[in-house]
Structure formats: structure tokens, C-alpha cells
Amino acid sequence: MKKNMGTADKTIRIILAVLFAVLYFTGTVSGLLGIILLVFGIVFLITSFVSFCPLYTVAGINTSKTKD
């Protein structure tokens, strides 16, 4: 798996994941939308920690500055 995510991209995803979790667990967003946001947050965290986004591969995007 080749890294295709840069530092800024990973940071934004982590911030969004935390925001989605806070919105869900405080009850601001609930129901199906809350669950969908929570799932997106989990996916954002996983892709941030492994520095790889499968959708970036499909779209031909690479925000990583390193050549792995």
C-alpha cells in the first residue's frame, strides 16, 4: 500500500472525525445521519493513521510529499 495522503490532509480528517464524534455523542446529530457521520469519522481516522485513501487511488490524487 503506497502512502497517498499528506500531513495537512491527515490533520483535517482527524479534526473532522473528532467533530463528528462530538456531534454524535452530545446528541446534536442523532438517528441515521448521526450514525452515518460516525462511520465517516471512523473511516477518516483509519485512513489518516495508515496514510492511504482508496478513493484517492481511484481518482489519481496524491497529497503526500514523499515518494514511496
C-alpha positions as a LaTeX table, in Angstrom:
\begin{tabular}{lrrr}
\hline
Residue & $x$ (\AA) & $y$ (\AA) & $z$ (\AA) \\
\hline
Met1 & 0.00 & 0.00 & 0.00 \\
Lys2 & 1.58 & 3.23 & $-1.16$ \\
Lys3 & 1.04 & 6.30 & 1.01 \\
Asn4 & $-1.03$ & 8.91 & $-0.80$ \\
Met5 & $-2.03$ & 11.33 & 1.99 \\
Gly6 & $-0.08$ & 14.35 & 3.19 \\
Thr7 & 0.14 & 15.80 & 6.68 \\
Ala8 & $-2.46$ & 18.54 & 6.10 \\
Asp9 & $-4.91$ & 16.02 & 4.68 \\
Lys10 & $-4.47$ & 13.68 & 7.65 \\
Thr11 & $-4.89$ & 16.55 & 10.12 \\
Ile12 & $-8.11$ & 17.72 & 8.50 \\
Arg13 & $-9.51$ & 14.18 & 8.54 \\
Ile14 & $-8.68$ & 13.72 & 12.23 \\
Ile15 & $-10.30$ & 17.05 & 13.13 \\
Leu16 & $-13.43$ & 16.10 & 11.16 \\
Ala17 & $-13.54$ & 12.67 & 12.84 \\
Val18 & $-13.39$ & 14.26 & 16.29 \\
Leu19 & $-16.04$ & 16.81 & 15.30 \\
Phe20 & $-18.37$ & 14.06 & 14.01 \\
Ala21 & $-17.89$ & 12.06 & 17.22 \\
Val22 & $-18.62$ & 15.09 & 19.41 \\
Leu23 & $-21.74$ & 15.93 & 17.41 \\
Tyr24 & $-22.99$ & 12.35 & 17.71 \\
Phe25 & $-22.18$ & 11.73 & 21.38 \\
Thr26 & $-23.57$ & 15.08 & 22.55 \\
Gly27 & $-26.83$ & 14.33 & 20.77 \\
Thr28 & $-26.58$ & 17.31 & 18.42 \\
Val29 & $-26.87$ & 14.96 & 15.46 \\
Ser30 & $-28.78$ & 11.73 & 16.01 \\
Gly31 & $-30.55$ & 9.00 & 14.14 \\
Leu32 & $-29.40$ & 7.77 & 10.77 \\
Leu33 & $-27.44$ & 10.95 & 9.98 \\
Gly34 & $-25.57$ & 10.63 & 13.27 \\
Ile35 & $-24.63$ & 7.02 & 12.55 \\
Ile36 & $-23.50$ & 7.91 & 9.03 \\
Leu37 & $-21.31$ & 10.73 & 10.38 \\
Leu38 & $-19.87$ & 8.38 & 12.99 \\
Val39 & $-18.99$ & 5.81 & 10.31 \\
Phe40 & $-17.36$ & 8.52 & 8.18 \\
Gly41 & $-15.39$ & 9.62 & 11.25 \\
Ile42 & $-14.13$ & 6.08 & 11.82 \\
Val43 & $-13.12$ & 5.76 & 8.16 \\
Phe44 & $-11.36$ & 9.15 & 8.33 \\
Leu45 & $-9.40$ & 8.03 & 11.41 \\
Ile46 & $-8.35$ & 4.73 & 9.86 \\
Thr47 & $-7.25$ & 6.32 & 6.58 \\
Ser48 & $-5.37$ & 9.04 & 8.49 \\
Phe49 & $-3.40$ & 6.55 & 10.56 \\
Val50 & $-2.40$ & 4.39 & 7.59 \\
Ser51 & $-1.84$ & 7.44 & 5.30 \\
Phe52 & $-3.75$ & 5.75 & 2.49 \\
Cys53 & $-7.11$ & 6.59 & 0.93 \\
Pro54 & $-8.52$ & 4.09 & $-1.59$ \\
Leu55 & $-10.64$ & 6.79 & $-3.23$ \\
Tyr56 & $-7.52$ & 8.86 & $-3.88$ \\
Thr57 & $-6.08$ & 5.92 & $-5.81$ \\
Val58 & $-9.18$ & 5.66 & $-7.97$ \\
Ala59 & $-9.21$ & 9.43 & $-8.60$ \\
Gly60 & $-5.44$ & 9.63 & $-9.15$ \\
Ile61 & $-4.90$ & 12.04 & $-6.23$ \\
Asn62 & $-1.72$ & 12.06 & $-4.17$ \\
Thr63 & $-1.23$ & 14.69 & $-1.44$ \\
Ser64 & 1.85 & 13.00 & 0.03 \\
Lys65 & 5.17 & 14.73 & $-0.49$ \\
Thr66 & 7.21 & 11.55 & $-0.11$ \\
Lys67 & 7.84 & 9.17 & $-2.97$ \\
Asp68 & 7.21 & 5.66 & $-1.53$ \\
\hline
\end{tabular}
